Amino acid sequence: MSTLGFNEILKRLEYFCAYQERCEFDVNEKITKLGVTSPEENDKFLRLLKKENFLNQERFVSSYINGKVSIKKWGVNKIRLGLTQKKVLPSLIETGLSQIDKEVYLNNLAVLLSKKAVNLPEYKTYFTQKTKVLRFLSRKVYTAGEIYGFLSVYWSFCVL
């Protein structure tokens, strides 16, 4: 049992959730770190945080996806994997992913492709250059169709 009182733990959890959007998985970990071992108390904290709108899974998914697309320039599959690791419901994940602005998403892919292609040293073949770019974009976990579509268009208009 925690040495902190119920109100002190609740106050810390509210601050934790107010600082940035959190998912239930992160809040459960924080509750455990604060020393709460009882599942009943854990559920009570979660209910109170949801009731006071400190914890909202839909809002978290939207925030997570927007940040990963606009700042990290992640692909859909990497975002899906990250949300799955946070134990977010698949239906919430798919709803959030369907709301990604396709223009911004494809622009991110184009920017990553051109940055990587320009910074490559000279290789003997275009195949080697394409392979390097393909591997780089694969690490961002864009789908194969997206990558190959952009590579074919890029290399038809651009000579490295």
Secondary structure, DSSP 8 states (H G I E B T S, - for coil): --SS-HHHHHHHHHHHHHHS---HHHHHHHHHHTT---HHHHHHHHHHHHHTTS--HHHHHHHHHHHIIIII---HHHHHHHHHHTT--HHHHHHHHHTS-HHHHHHHHHHHHHHHHHTS---S-HHHHHHHHHHHHHHTT--HHHHHHHHHHHHHH---
